[in-house]
């Protein structure tokens, strides 16, 4: 089995791939896994910076490696990659664990960038003001 390097990433959440998540060929829909990554990255970001009014502005460097299959457990890992004035980029990685043989495989990784908003919905220079 190939060793997966998590590079200091933290486990954020897990999902079980269900039949409703699959396309006609039994593969996990790309849109489903992307929504899981987006939600997980947002949860991770909000926890790390203690600020919740954030929105996704970009998903970049999206690399689908293998399809998820019915019954797989998908673990989503994240780490902070970059901070801007009002933005935060989170590196995400999703692994699938086969329910039968417990083999772990990387299925997708990408970067998700969020922007902090103020109460009027405008970019808020969170990191500049708080010095984080």
Secondary structure, DSSP 8 states (H G I E B T S, - for coil): ------TT-EEEEEEE--GGGB-TTSBB-HHHHHHHHHHHHHHHHHHHHT---EEEEEEEEEEE-S--BTT-EEEEEEEEEEE-SSEEEEEEEEEEE-TTT--EEEEEEEEEEEEEB-TTSSB--HHHHH--
